[in-house]
Amino acid sequence: MQKQLLLGDEAIAQGAIDAGLSGIYAYPGTPSTEITQYVIDSKEAKEKGIVATWTANEKTSAEAALGVSYAGKRAMVCMKHVGLNVAADAFINSSITGANGGIIFVVADDPSMHSSQNEQDSRFYGKFAMIPILEPADQQEAYDMVHYGFDLSEKYQVPVMLRITTRLAHSRAGVARKASKDQNKLKLPDNFRQFILLPANARKQYKTLLNNQTHFEQEAENSDFNIFMDGKDKSMGIIACGLAYNYLMENYPDRNVPYPVLKVSQYPAPKKQIEKLYNECESILVLEEGYPILEELLRGLLNNGKQIKGRLDGTIPRDGELNPVIVAKALGFNIPELREIPSLVTGRPPSLCKGCPHIDSYFGLNEALEKYGKGRVFSDIGCYTLGALQPYDAINTCVDMGASITMAKGAADAGLKPAVAVIGDSTFTHSGITGLLDAVNDKSSITVIILDNATTGMTGGQPSSALGKIEDICRGIGVEEEHIRIIKPLPKKHEENLKIFEEEIAYEGVSVIIPRRECIQTLNKRMRDKFKAKQKAEAEKQ
Amino acid sequence: MKKDIILAGVGGQGILSIAAIIGYAAVQSDLFLKQAEVHGMSQRGGDVQSNLRLSDKPIASDLIPHGKADMILSVEPMESLRYLPFLNPEGWLVTNTKPFINIPNYPAEEDIMAEVKKLPHHVALDAEAIATELGTVKAANMVMLGAASPFLGLEYEKLKDAIRFFFGKKGQDLVDLNLKALEAGREFTNKNMN
């Protein structure tokens, strides 16, 4: 079969479809979005009856996937690295319940923070949960590891983490597919207490997990994904984790690295192979796309063994993603002089689209707040975070999904009045509802602006769980009817909207303003599709 | 055979459509390919690039090393300069001259062109004007692909096949128009190679 050109994300999705997946769940988040999108769009997945769906947040995704596993079928849950923080409760505890049908947590990290607020390394979470972690070096491994990961998950009845980073997620290469498997049949757990984490059961389950650690280590030692390559020059041994292996090899076009190399793509780390490398070589260079996890383990607290080079001793920058040149420098290669970027080249930051409804909302809000002074707008995560930039300069915080409402509440409690929260519709149902309930229960004096563009915009227009439900949710948790105001953010309605902003910001209690107008991107796409459908219908008539 | 190409532009300008056509032609030529793209926040009118690597041997890194790109193909003039540290000393810069101005401090066009002309190997053309003359400004990216085609290391016929493949569903008229755009760009380069 000819190889298919697939993004790393798509290779994982195709791998799952081919490996007998029954259900995949996710909340969109760069760089993980394309995995679930691929399965949702896949005709093959539809024909196979695979359930593929966007959920309210990563925690509900993870729990739904665990439910699929409980029922004996194969499940995948996908998220960006910070999404795992949201799903962490389900994630960590699923390592104690264990799995029935195979379950894979795919977590896409974003070193260098291309589209994120931090660059946390999910391998820490995997180690914390004490489950096997797979970290592909390329698209083919990403595909193959899904098959392997499901088998491993079922063999030990344990969730498996598949960790990727932005470059692999969003890079395309040829991938060869394996034969397609059927889905598992519905089969309940043999032990009906397995998933009941009452302390007495949880202690037993935890012991099982602990006892399995040696097996997980053994699997890593024997894994085809972890490869020890001998080299003549023992002055240095190299450990290259996941994607870092490619950057190492890029520096040796004929692939003849003079040093011994250990490629690590499956954890827990293969201790025996690392020991062999350590004993043979005078120093060790550790290449990791992310935090210096293996490096720190090798150094130990006292760093009194052999020289360990990596991110902690400055051989490699402490932050940011790797690239071939960073690795070349770490290997001691001279870097030829490079051309410089001419000084006239200026930054071109992303910006709100022309015609975006958020623009009108921000102009209204800014004007309404003028008399109170700056520094009182708590915002959230989505396209509207771009309101931090010129010419809007409209928001003062962006921390985590849902933090706008709760931080505004805290600031109001501390005496900042008025305090305003700005949150998107999809972010509101992701993690904003509970915070609004807190504010209502405490009668906090905040104004919550829920920007309703009827989609999850930043990640490409996935359906929003909030669609058509926002006012009902607000009413249901006790926001007063007369303080739920819906406006249409348009330039021609500026004066009318400004008055509503001013009234509700002045109100001492919880008020909600819902600026409602469809995202200009999804609107344009809808119009294009409609036009095409009309053209097609007319062509058929003729 | 090994070609490392940086595609540059502004989010929304459609550089990935160029990448897709080169990618298809490369696969049809039995070459290995890696193509790193930018998704997410930057796509909202920010600077975007794609690293496209073609080779007859397996490719290790998804990213092109600094100083190793054989070509920068840019659909926007200022963006063509942003990636100069990646261009090898003998590499080609092929750029559209029509600026995309969505920032208040966009530099003067003549200053940008002066920088482009400093490079030993460059091709600069107004792809939008050429495409408009052919019938639609939408074919500008195919003009740019045509202008880059002499340096891609791919058979020209394979590129034409790729255009037929991608635009075939949309009707013969569009195929012909894009093939013409490709040819016009190629002709420009052949006449104006610097």
Interface residues (C-beta under 8 A of the other chain):
Chain A: Q2 K3 L5 L7 T30 P31 T33 E34 H114 S115 R167 L168 H170 S171 R172 A173 G174 L243 N246 Y247 L248 M249 E250 R255 N323 P324 V325 A328 I335 P336 L338 R339 E340 I341 P342 L344 V345 T346 G347 R348 P349 P350 S351 L352 C353 C383 L386 M458 T459 G460
Chain B: V10 G11 G23 Y24 V27 F32 L33 K34 Q35 A36 E37 V38 H39 G40 M41 S42 Q43 R44 G45 G46 D47 N51 I59 A60 S61 D62 L63 I64 P65 H66 G67 M78 E79 L81 R82 L84 P85 L87 N102 I103 N105 Y106 P107 D111 I112 E115
